[in-house]
Amino acid sequence: MYFVGVDIAKSFHVASVIDSFGVVHLESFSFDNNHKGFSKFIDLISSFPKEELLIGLESTAHYGEVFAQFVFNLGFKVAIVNPLQTSAIRKAGIRKTKTDKVDSLIVAKALILDNFTLLEKKDIITLGLRSYARARRNLVTQRTKSKIQLVAYADQIFPELEGFFKNNLHINTAYQLLLNYTMPTEIAGLHLTKLTNLLKNASRGHFNKETAIALKELAKNSVGIYSPVLAMQVRMAIEQILFYDAQIEQIERECEILIKELNSVILTVPGISTNSASAIIGVIGDFNKFESSKQLVAFAGLDPVVYESGNFKAISTRMSKRGNSLLRQHLILTAHNVVRNNQVFKQYYDKKRAEGKNHYNALGHCATKLLRVIFKLVKENKTFTLHIIDEAQLDGLPETAKAAAAHTAKEQEKEGWIFTLD
């Protein structure tokens, strides 16, 4: 067996080849992070039997993802090495040396020691989901900024308009109105029939002639600033928002395709959308790298802060928020949906609220519970079947059916499906 250690960098990578006994068969060589460089790498390792090659690299940032997918798609076996393992091997040496050439050999030695995770097709999909999740969050952040700017511009040019639309300018009717007739003077001078048709079509019949009359009157008496410059900025902000909307929808469609290909058991939980499942799976990646759900909860930053000093031990502490913010955000948003779609989580939420916790605090507890359930689902490859047996639903059923339902509930509790997270 031959082990190819690759030290990943931004502009170029360094690789070397050793065998199972640690004998170097190919001295360290560098190749550029482009197609020409990758071709050079393939040419240099082509003298070794493909089925006896294992290519390894550290799981460092995003730099190695392109190279890993490139060689994986060519049919090579690819392994991801934990940087902690290579660091331990480096420290074990007599001389503490860190260079690109040495690091490639250290990665290869880590492969000999079986300190790696073999890359599979699902891992490639996961990398794609992670990239999509990050891209979507960036787009949502940019869209939010544009929405804030739009409100700021509209407050100057037509301050009464937001109240007219019940404090929400971010609806299609308001967008279409401001794109076509931005300033109050334009709306006030618009023919009533034309304004009525615009409002009716944009709102799909929700607004009518009476609404148009009220809007014209409001525009006629507006105290807004007459400014063509602000009017242009309003239109530009709306166009940006609509552009971001289209890009976000495109990403969500791609995520839906990938998540369906994975056929993950996470989607069996009522309330988890394909978008949230994509982000959760994409960020977590391989669940096997976590030995317990407690580690995964800490990775998400949902674990409580521990505060002790002398004889003092805090009874109530805040969420640590030291983990992955993208994962934590999606878990809390998803927990809200799950609470509305599953009676077990609804009861758990109500219990926390009854203990005096506010809405977001209770959702944080539900997100922790949800993550533990997800961990168990994925680890044991089980579909979500957790439910509460309502006594009213059992009325009229034969005794055998009642006994079977009670047995199911006891088995679920025995297997850990019902968690106590006090």
WOQUIHU-V484684 format. One record per backbone hydrogen bond with DSSP energy under -1.0 kcal/mol. NH is the residue of the N-H (numbers start at 1). CO is the residue of the C=O. E is the energy in kcal/mol with one decimal. If there is no record, write none. Layout:
# WOQUIHU-V484684
nh->NH co->CO e->E
nh->NH co->CO e->E
This chain:
# WOQUIHU-V484684
nh->2 co->52 e->-3.3
nh->3 co->18 e->-3.4
nh->4 co->54 e->-3.0
nh->5 co->16 e->-2.2
nh->6 co->56 e->-2.2
nh->7 co->14 e->-3.6
nh->13 co->31 e->-3.0
nh->14 co->7 e->-2.1
nh->15 co->29 e->-2.8
nh->16 co->5 e->-1.8
nh->17 co->26 e->-2.0
nh->18 co->3 e->-2.3
nh->19 co->23 e->-1.6
nh->22 co->19 e->-1.9
nh->25 co->17 e->-2.8
nh->26 co->17 e->-1.9
nh->29 co->15 e->-2.5
nh->31 co->13 e->-2.5
nh->33 co->11 e->-2.6
nh->34 co->32 e->-1.8
nh->38 co->34 e->-2.7
nh->39 co->35 e->-2.3
nh->40 co->36 e->-1.8
nh->41 co->37 e->-2.0
nh->42 co->38 e->-2.3
nh->43 co->39 e->-2.3
nh->44 co->40 e->-2.1
nh->45 co->41 e->-1.5
nh->48 co->45 e->-1.6
nh->52 co->49 e->-1.5
nh->53 co->50 e->-1.4
nh->54 co->2 e->-1.8
nh->55 co->77 e->-2.7
nh->56 co->4 e->-3.4
nh->57 co->79 e->-1.9
nh->59 co->81 e->-1.8
nh->60 co->58 e->-1.9
nh->65 co->62 e->-1.0
nh->68 co->64 e->-2.7
nh->69 co->65 e->-2.3
nh->70 co->66 e->-2.0
nh->71 co->67 e->-2.3
nh->72 co->68 e->-2.0
nh->73 co->69 e->-2.3
nh->75 co->72 e->-1.8
nh->76 co->71 e->-2.0
nh->79 co->55 e->-3.2
nh->80 co->117 e->-2.9
nh->81 co->57 e->-2.9
nh->85 co->82 e->-1.4
nh->86 co->82 e->-1.3
nh->87 co->83 e->-2.2
nh->88 co->84 e->-1.8
nh->89 co->85 e->-1.9
nh->90 co->86 e->-2.3
nh->91 co->87 e->-2.2
nh->92 co->88 e->-1.4
nh->97 co->95 e->-1.5
nh->103 co->99 e->-2.9
nh->104 co->100 e->-1.8
nh->105 co->101 e->-1.2
nh->106 co->102 e->-2.1
nh->107 co->103 e->-2.3
nh->108 co->104 e->-1.7
nh->109 co->105 e->-2.3
nh->110 co->106 e->-2.0
nh->111 co->107 e->-1.3
nh->112 co->108 e->-1.4
nh->113 co->109 e->-1.5
nh->114 co->111 e->-1.4
nh->115 co->110 e->-2.4
nh->116 co->114 e->-1.3
nh->117 co->80 e->-2.3
nh->119 co->78 e->-3.7
nh->124 co->120 e->-1.5
nh->125 co->121 e->-2.0
nh->126 co->122 e->-2.2
nh->127 co->123 e->-2.2
nh->128 co->124 e->-1.7
nh->129 co->125 e->-2.4
nh->130 co->126 e->-2.5
nh->131 co->127 e->-2.2
nh->132 co->128 e->-2.5
nh->133 co->129 e->-2.6
nh->134 co->130 e->-2.3
nh->135 co->131 e->-2.5
nh->136 co->132 e->-2.8
nh->137 co->133 e->-2.2
nh->138 co->134 e->-2.1
nh->139 co->135 e->-2.2
nh->140 co->136 e->-2.7
nh->141 co->137 e->-2.3
nh->142 co->138 e->-2.2
nh->143 co->139 e->-2.7
nh->144 co->140 e->-2.3
nh->145 co->141 e->-1.9
nh->146 co->142 e->-2.0
nh->147 co->143 e->-2.2
nh->148 co->144 e->-2.2
nh->149 co->145 e->-2.3
nh->150 co->146 e->-2.4
nh->151 co->147 e->-2.0
nh->152 co->148 e->-2.0
nh->153 co->149 e->-2.5
nh->154 co->150 e->-2.9
nh->155 co->151 e->-2.3
nh->157 co->153 e->-2.2
nh->158 co->154 e->-2.9
nh->161 co->158 e->-1.7
nh->164 co->160 e->-1.4
nh->165 co->161 e->-1.7
nh->166 co->163 e->-1.5
nh->167 co->162 e->-2.3
nh->171 co->169 e->-1.4
nh->175 co->171 e->-2.2
nh->176 co->172 e->-2.8
nh->177 co->173 e->-2.1
nh->178 co->174 e->-2.5
nh->179 co->175 e->-2.2
nh->180 co->176 e->-1.5
nh->181 co->177 e->-3.2
nh->187 co->183 e->-1.6
nh->188 co->184 e->-2.9
nh->189 co->185 e->-1.6
nh->195 co->191 e->-2.4
nh->196 co->192 e->-2.7
nh->197 co->193 e->-2.4
nh->198 co->194 e->-2.0
nh->199 co->195 e->-2.5
nh->200 co->196 e->-2.7
nh->201 co->197 e->-2.6
nh->202 co->198 e->-2.4
nh->203 co->199 e->-1.8
nh->205 co->200 e->-3.2
nh->212 co->208 e->-1.8
nh->213 co->209 e->-2.4
nh->214 co->210 e->-2.2
nh->215 co->211 e->-2.4
nh->216 co->212 e->-2.4
nh->217 co->213 e->-2.1
nh->218 co->214 e->-2.1
nh->219 co->215 e->-2.6
nh->220 co->216 e->-2.1
nh->221 co->217 e->-1.3
nh->222 co->219 e->-1.1
nh->225 co->156 e->-3.1
nh->231 co->227 e->-2.1
nh->232 co->228 e->-2.1
nh->233 co->229 e->-2.0
nh->234 co->230 e->-2.2
nh->235 co->231 e->-2.0
nh->236 co->232 e->-2.4
nh->237 co->233 e->-2.3
nh->238 co->234 e->-2.1
nh->239 co->235 e->-2.4
nh->240 co->236 e->-2.1
nh->241 co->237 e->-2.2
nh->242 co->238 e->-2.6
nh->243 co->239 e->-1.9
nh->244 co->240 e->-2.6
nh->245 co->241 e->-2.4
nh->246 co->242 e->-2.0
nh->247 co->243 e->-2.0
nh->248 co->244 e->-2.7
nh->249 co->245 e->-2.3
nh->250 co->246 e->-1.9
nh->251 co->247 e->-2.2
nh->252 co->248 e->-2.4
nh->253 co->249 e->-1.9
nh->254 co->250 e->-1.9
nh->255 co->251 e->-2.6
nh->256 co->252 e->-2.0
nh->257 co->253 e->-1.5
nh->258 co->254 e->-2.0
nh->259 co->255 e->-2.9
nh->260 co->256 e->-1.6
nh->261 co->257 e->-1.4
nh->262 co->258 e->-1.5
nh->263 co->259 e->-1.4
nh->267 co->264 e->-1.1
nh->268 co->265 e->-1.7
nh->269 co->266 e->-1.7
nh->272 co->269 e->-1.9
nh->277 co->273 e->-2.7
nh->278 co->274 e->-2.1
nh->279 co->275 e->-1.8
nh->280 co->276 e->-2.8
nh->281 co->277 e->-2.7
nh->282 co->278 e->-2.4
nh->283 co->279 e->-2.4
nh->284 co->280 e->-2.2
nh->285 co->281 e->-2.8
nh->289 co->286 e->-1.3
nh->290 co->287 e->-1.8
nh->296 co->292 e->-1.3
nh->297 co->293 e->-2.5
nh->298 co->294 e->-1.9
nh->299 co->295 e->-2.1
nh->300 co->296 e->-1.6
nh->302 co->297 e->-2.2
nh->305 co->318 e->-2.7
nh->309 co->312 e->-2.3
nh->312 co->309 e->-2.4
nh->314 co->307 e->-2.4
nh->320 co->303 e->-3.0
nh->321 co->301 e->-2.2
nh->324 co->299 e->-2.7
nh->328 co->324 e->-2.3
nh->329 co->325 e->-2.5
nh->330 co->326 e->-1.9
nh->331 co->327 e->-2.2
nh->332 co->328 e->-2.1
nh->333 co->329 e->-2.1
nh->334 co->330 e->-2.6
nh->335 co->331 e->-2.5
nh->336 co->332 e->-1.5
nh->337 co->333 e->-1.3
nh->338 co->334 e->-2.8
nh->339 co->335 e->-2.5
nh->340 co->336 e->-1.2
nh->342 co->338 e->-1.6
nh->346 co->342 e->-2.0
nh->347 co->343 e->-2.5
nh->348 co->344 e->-1.9
nh->349 co->345 e->-2.5
nh->350 co->346 e->-2.6
nh->351 co->347 e->-2.1
nh->352 co->348 e->-1.9
nh->353 co->349 e->-2.2
nh->354 co->350 e->-2.4
nh->355 co->351 e->-1.1
nh->356 co->353 e->-1.6
nh->357 co->352 e->-1.8
nh->362 co->358 e->-2.6
nh->363 co->359 e->-2.2
nh->364 co->360 e->-1.9
nh->365 co->361 e->-1.6
nh->366 co->362 e->-2.1
nh->367 co->363 e->-2.6
nh->368 co->364 e->-1.8
nh->369 co->365 e->-2.3
nh->370 co->366 e->-2.8
nh->371 co->367 e->-2.4
nh->372 co->368 e->-1.9
nh->373 co->369 e->-2.1
nh->374 co->370 e->-2.7
nh->375 co->371 e->-2.4
nh->376 co->372 e->-1.9
nh->377 co->373 e->-2.6
nh->378 co->374 e->-2.6
nh->379 co->375 e->-2.5
nh->380 co->376 e->-2.2
nh->382 co->377 e->-1.9
nh->397 co->394 e->-2.1
nh->402 co->398 e->-1.9
nh->403 co->399 e->-2.5
nh->404 co->400 e->-2.0
nh->405 co->401 e->-2.2
nh->406 co->402 e->-2.3
nh->407 co->403 e->-2.2
nh->408 co->404 e->-2.2
nh->409 co->405 e->-2.0
nh->410 co->406 e->-2.0
nh->411 co->407 e->-2.4
nh->412 co->408 e->-2.3
nh->413 co->409 e->-2.1
nh->414 co->410 e->-2.3
nh->415 co->411 e->-2.1
nh->417 co->412 e->-2.8
